[in-house]
């Protein structure tokens, strides 16, 4: 039988358990980062009537406020 010190066994065991978890975490972050797409500041809008802050997912030329329905001009982010 091969003699293995306890510290070496523990190190190898933790490496074998932690490496797949770390690889899965990195893969998940990369996948979710692509799906999120990093919102631009220009897609965040504030309604000039009801002051509701929302994200324009449709990228319309004249986005509508989801709360009150008024049309907003692009380029005027929340302040």
Secondary structure, 3 states (H helix, E strand, C coil): CCCCCHHHHHHHHHHHHHHHHHHHHHHHHHHHHHHHCCCCHHHEEECCCCCCEEECCCCCCCCECCCCCCECCCCCCCC
